[in-house]
Amino acid sequence: MLAPGIAQRQLTPESVQLAIQRALYKFDLIEGEKPLAFMFNWALEPSYELMDIFARGISLALKNSIDCGLPIVLVFNSDVGKSLGHILSHQLAIANNVISIDGIDLQEFDYIDIGEVLAPSGAVPVVIKSLVFR
């Protein structure tokens, strides 16, 4: 689980892109090489304008993943996941599978297993695994 720290005071698509690129660099990962999950702490109001800016930054940062058809997996600590997933899929017309869930607080080095959508609620089972070192 990559947890890019995003400066939310002056949110721009480029600041989101840069934060994701830094997180990838930190773990020596190449964007678009394999599916990755990203955890974001959303401390802003859930306005459409801010979520649109954020989604545009994600689409810039994950261009190779989008071009390769990899799934886009996003996890948020607050209640914005569904809206951001909708903006990515419908407004920005990203054809990839977009998995965007919220209400989960994760840290770097956590691993997450996301199950199939449960009907009729639309909920998904989630298992969080943490690495523990002596």
Rosetta blueprint (number, residue, H / E / L):
1 M L
2 L E
3 A L
4 P L
5 G L
6 I L
7 A L
8 Q L
9 R L
10 Q L
11 L L
12 T L
13 P H
14 E H
15 S H
16 V H
17 Q H
18 L H
19 A H
20 I H
21 Q H
22 R H
23 A H
24 L H
25 Y H
26 K H
27 F L
28 D L
29 L L
30 I L
31 E L
32 G L
33 E L
34 K L
35 P L
36 L L
37 A E
38 F E
39 M E
40 F E
41 N L
42 W L
43 A L
44 L L
45 E L
46 P L
47 S L
48 Y H
49 E H
50 L H
51 M H
52 D H
53 I H
54 F H
55 A H
56 R H
57 G H
58 I H
59 S H
60 L H
61 A H
62 L L
63 K H
64 N H
65 S H
66 I H
67 D H
68 C H
69 G L
70 L L
71 P L
72 I E
73 V E
74 L E
75 V E
76 F E
77 N L
78 S L
79 D L
80 V L
81 G H
82 K H
83 S H
84 L H
85 G H
86 H H
87 I H
88 L H
89 S H
90 H H
91 Q H
92 L L
93 A L
94 I L
95 A L
96 N L
97 N L
98 V E
99 I E
100 S E
101 I E
102 D L
103 G L
104 I L
105 D L
106 L L
107 Q L
108 E L
109 F L
110 D E
111 Y E
112 I E
113 D E
114 I E
115 G L
116 E L
117 V L
118 L E
119 A L
120 P L
121 S L
122 G L
123 A E
124 V L
125 P L
126 V E
127 V E
128 I E
129 K E
130 S E
131 L L
132 V L
133 F L
134 R L
